[in-house]
Structure formats: structure tokens, C-alpha cells
Amino acid sequence: MNLSIKPYHSILTKVQFLIKQLNLKLIKNTGRPLSISPEHLISIGLFWKKQTVKTIKSLWQIFSLTCAYKTLTVLLKKFAPVTALILSVIMRANRKTAHLVKHTDATDIPVCLNKNAKRHRTMNALADWGYSGKGHYYGLKMNITTDLAGRLLALHFASGNGNDRQAFARMNKDINGIFIADSGYVSKDLAQEFFIAHRRILLAKPRANMKKLATIMFNKLYDTRMLIEQHFRNLKEFFGLVSSLPHSIDGYLANYLYSLLAYVLG
């Protein structure tokens, strides 16, 4: 196993620190020993996404692993829940020191090309047709909440036609602040239900017929929303968030989780 790759060491150091801080016991005393330790395995998964390695087979070749590349695929899926746990702990910690101004938005996550949607089977239990600024797509929708400093605070996955307003209420129910959102979140009922005096308020982008009612302050706050769009762009272009290569639901979810954690850890 070739562990002399320079970018890998900084990732491994972070993973070892987090596992120690969270007191995670990842190795069982019984059963067949793993061919790769959990710390190295998770670090390899984060390296996969941070370096935008195209396939798991290429990842296997980079590290000259003695196990079969299919074994690496299975192990990456097996430990994906650990990345989800680490990600949730980081988000909880971020909420404690979050900036007053927050952003919530959703992005499309296609699971295959549109022309293959009718034949797609792997994610058909979770995926559906959705619509984004780029047109129709078949896949999932990811909602995130970040603060003005760019820290991830909340995360929610739904089918492509998922309701953004329901996702907003669910993922932000325990977070306070000034929330800036797109026109897709405009709802009198949602704004009233979410509002808590002196604690939190939702400011959704006004539709064309409402622009004259918007204040100068609100327009300045809304201009900061572009920051969350940068997160989506970076995740897709530089951390391999979108993929059609996995052969199982667990494979797709592992792909998303390793991408998100690699991005959050920087």
C-alpha cells in the first residue's frame, strides 16, 4: 500500500484527529480483520474526492492496494455512515458559532443522463424528475444551509421533485438567525411558522411583482446569496458530487458523503 502520496497525509491527520476526538471505535475484536484500517480507508475516500479521481479503480491503482478494487468499493460503502456521523458533528459545532446571516438553497443532483432515465434502475426508488435552471433532470435534490462565513450548518436530500419549503422547515428547525432564500421558498405560511421574534426570520427573494416592496437592506442581504451557489459549483466541479458510476444506492450515497466531508474539511 503506497501511502507516500503527499496530499494524503494531511487528510489522514485530520481523520485521525476527528476519530480520536469523537472516540469512535471502528475496529471490531471479532471477525475477519479488514485489509485496510478504517482511518486509512476514510482518508482514501476523502482523497478520492478532493483530488477528483474519476473511478474507484483508479484510486485503487494510485495507492497500489493489495486488496481487489472491488473490495475497496465495498469498504468505502461500509464506512460511509462514519463520514455521515463526522459530518453531522461538524455541522452541530458550526451552528454554535455561526454568523447571524444564513443561506438556504437547493441544487440538482442527476443520477444519470436524461436519455438513460427510463432505463435507470439503481436509484429509481429515490430519484425522480426535477427541474433546475439548466432544465429537467432525473435524480435527487440537495438542500443545504450555510452561514455568511461559508460553514455548512444543515443538509437534506430529497427526490428531484421534492418540496423545498418542507425541506427548509425540517432542516432549519433548530437554527436561529436571518435566513436568506430564493423565490422557491416564498410562502406566507412558512414565513409565519418559521418566525420567532428576536431569534429567527426567513427573507425569501421577492417575485417580480413584489420587488418594489423590498427594502434596500433586504436587497443587500439577498445579494450575499451568491455565496451558496459557489458551494454547489465547487462540490460539483472539484469534488465529484455528481456521478452516474455507482452500481447501488449505497454507492451513490457514499459518493455524496465523501464529497461533502472532503469539501467541508478543505
Residue, then its C-alpha position, 0 to 999 in steps of 0.5 A: m500500500n503506497l501511502s507516500i502520496k503527499p496530499y494524503h497525509s494531511i487528510l489522514t491527520k485530520v481523520q485521525f484527529l476527528i476519530k480520536q476526538l469523537n472516540l469512535k471505535l471502528i475496529k471490531n475484536t471479532g471477525r475477519p480483520l479488514s485489509i485496510s484500517p478504517e482511518h486509512l480507508i476514510s482518508i482514501g475516500l476523502f482523497w478520492k474526492k478532493q483530488t477528483v479521481k474519476t473511478i474507484k479503480s483508479l484510486w485503487q491503482i494510485f495507492s497500489l492496494t493489495c486488496a481487489y478494487k472491488t473490495l475497496t468499493v465495498l469498504l468505502k460503502k461500509f464506512a460511509p455512515v462514519t463520514a455521515l456521523i463526522l459530518s453531522v458533528i461538524m455541522r452541530a459545532n458550526r451552528k454554535t458559532a455561526h454568523l447571524v446571516k444564513h443561506t438556504d438553497a437547493t441544487d440538482i443532483p442527476v443520477c444519470l443522463n436524461k436519455n438513460a432515465k427510463r432505463h435507470r434502475t439503481m436509484n429509481a426508488l429515490a430519484d425522480w424528475g426535477y427541474s433546475g435552471k439548466g432544465h429537467y433532470y432525473g435524480l435527487k435534490m440537495n438542500i443545504t444551509t450555510d452561514l455568511a462565513g461559508r460553514l455548512l450548518a444543515l443538509h437534506f436530500a430529497s427526490g428531484n421533485g421534492n418540496d423545498r419549503q418542507a425541506f427548509a422547515r425540517m432542516n432549519k428547525d433548530i437554527n436561529g438567525i436571518f435566513i436568506a432564500d430564493s423565490g422557491y421558498v416564498s410562502k406566507d405560511l412558512a414565513q409565519e411558522f418559521f418566525i420567532a421574534h428576536r431569534r429567527i426570520l426567513l427573507a425569501k427573494p421577492r417575485a417580480n411583482m413584489k420587488k418594489l416592496a423590498t427594502i434596500m437592506f433586504n436587497k443587500l442581504y439577498d445579494t450575499r446569496m451568491l455565496i451558496e451557489q459557489h458551494f454547489r459549483n465547487l462540490k460539483e466541479f472539484f469534488g465529484l458530487v455528481s456521478s452516474l458510476p455507482h452500481s447501488i444506492d449505497g454507492y451513490l450515497a457514499n459518493y455524496l458523503y465523501s464529497l461533502l466531508a472532503y469539501v467541508l474539511g478543505 
